[in-house]
Amino acid sequence: MNAPSSGFVAVWEFTVRAEHVAAFRRAYGAGGPWVALFRQSADYCGTELCVDPANPRRFVTIDRWTSPAAYRAFREEQRAAYAEIDLDCGTLTESERLLGEFEIVT
């Protein structure tokens, strides 16, 4: 039997260019363009921006949504805006990778 789930997260890892750490924090933090875009959806539940204390250039974001379907629908509906912000923020990082998409188990 599967445990019931309550929500969904997408987890991304970034290595930020040393000269752009402050700009990255602004762009990916609570007041940045990513959160502003995501807030357009009633299914968005928040983002956590985390930094590795052993490596201040390594960050993860945890984007919380009501469901995988809601996340995917939003990505599709906002494909152009998502791509524009991704392009604008691309110069801030050396690398970016999706660590995974997870359903929250309660």
N, C-alpha and C positions, 0 to 999 in steps of 0.2 A: 504494500500500500504506500502511495506517495504522501509525503507530508504536505499540508496545505501551504500555499505560498501567499505572501502579502507584499507585493511590490517587486521591483526590478531595479538592478543597478548596472551601469556600464562603467568599467574601470579602465582608465587610460594612464599610461606612464609617459613622462616627458623628461628628457635631459635638456636643460635650458642653457643657452649661451651665457657665459659669465657676465657679459656686459648688459644682458637683457633680463636679469632676474627680477628687478623691480617692475619692469613693464609686463613681464609674464604674470606676476602676482596680481597686477591690476586687471589684466585681460581675462584671467581665469578665475578671479575672485568674485565675491558677491556683487560688486558693482560693475563688473565687466560685461563685454558684449555677448559672451556665451550665455551667461545667466539671463541677460535681458532677452535674448532670443528664446531661450527655453521657457521663460515665464509667460510667453504667449500661449502656452498650452496649459489647460486646466489639469492635465495629467502629469505635469512636472512637479516633483516633490522636493527638489533642492539639490545643491551640489556641495560637496566637501572638497576643499583644496588642501592637500597634505604635502608636507615637505619632509624629506629624509634628514633626520638630525645629523647623520654621519656624512651626508653629501648635500649641501645646500643648493645644488643645481639639479637635484633629482626630485621630481614632484609626481604625485598621482592625483587624479580627479576621480571622484565617485559621484556620478550623476544618477539621481534617484527618480524613478518614474512609477506610475501605478501598475504598469504591465509591459511585457515585451512588445505586445501588439501596439500599444500606445506610443512607445518609443520609436518603433519602426515607422508607424504612420506619420509621426511628427517629422522624422528625418526625411521621409519622402515628400511630404507637403512643403517643407522648408528647405528643400535641397539646394536651391540657388543661394539663399541667405546663409545657409550652413557653409557652403563652399566659399563664399565671399569672406566670411570671418576666418575660416581655416586658412585661406590664402594670406590674409592680412597678418595673422598670428604666426604663420610658418617661419618667418625670419627670426622669431624669438628662440627657436629650439634647434638643437642638434639632432634630436630624434624624438619620435612620437610613436607609441604603439598601443594598440588595444590589448590590455591584459585579459579581458574577458567580459562577458555579459552574464549576469547571474540573477536568478530569481531568489528573492528573500524567503527563507524558510522560517515559519513561526512554530 
